[in-house]
């Protein structure tokens, strides 16, 4: 059984001082800085939830959102009022799901990892929330929770699911591409509420509290 309390240490390397070693060395360092800064700008834009390019890795990851399924007329982005970036990911049983498969339902995307302490307690609360919604009278718009795991093995995700008795769908994001598209970094959990038309309505950073779930049910699911 996996120990979910073990957290990998963060590799923090102090910046080292460099001594001047001539013009050629200085020019080389300047070129390196330009490359690094350029990469940093790209990375910041990707993590910041900017307009999302359609990137695919073996058919999985961020994929195109058909124009007919974008009610906003703007490029998909992880921002309130914009169409949610479309994606295709496999669940822990190998079944491939895309976000548009759930069009017509409220969808709560929950980005998590097993090493994340708040994710563990949140998972139990999300399961209880789903159970509560399922017990309500029928006739309401369906509500779906998609747990999107960050770059962990399917076996670890399966053990986590079994340990917490989760019945909502657990998807694997092995490359982290979908997480990046939604502006998700190492600060987990992060949740995104998508409406039945595929538009982002709420973004939640950190563990969802009981009052958050109560407000969600009252404001969107009545």
Steps between C-alpha positions, in 0.01 A plus 500: 500500500639840400599746767323820394666701776842479339569826323794527264736779610511808280830543324598858572844590371639839594610719215876488467713809443704512180825680440566696179703287262511703182279641226420167336385356828287807565333475157433132553343571837286776345374260233420242765307760701296594192409136443409447866293820515319403179419159642390657826257732319353207310473291816339786695242552227417130495470479878311826516201357314556692176354399166570131460661352188382158386783267603476122497722223631406160354147628459470599865531839667358833385295466181302730274161623611270491197374844408140381520559402864647835604218736597733789589655574161839533675793265527466249785671607823486416870323826582150573621272561203726326246453156348685238704805357317403167353707192578517126460638285783485136604351387828672246722325215317625618162175653375562827314276796587479849356352803672240540227370150582337664802336789315154558649622432856656718764862385528737559791862445394708420806879505450679300769793273593539231764790684669275801561368504859193720433410281201440201728245665725345677202453170315285364782291819503457493123380141518251592773384794288442276200311251717282780629418621148417147386254465787303808394191483283555427132423749226791735567798565273761224553811584700832327430827505694816430299807450715808578290816353649833672442767273353466192722479132409159344445573247775553781754181674390308173526627445854399854592154446351452173688632641829248785494214310337478740206240429234545813291721479190877519549694614191876485444699800379845336464661783302342776710383667179136535605602630841715767331212596271289566809772701674566230759846487659626324812253676729226240518212440503342722236139464381319646200123507459379466140136560409287275273593714197872444566573846642719557807293644786719475811864432584597381847859504626567280800277249673128539442336576834160374615358848444642505146316180418182624667516825299570305182191288556283800584623729221531256212326174571150597616 
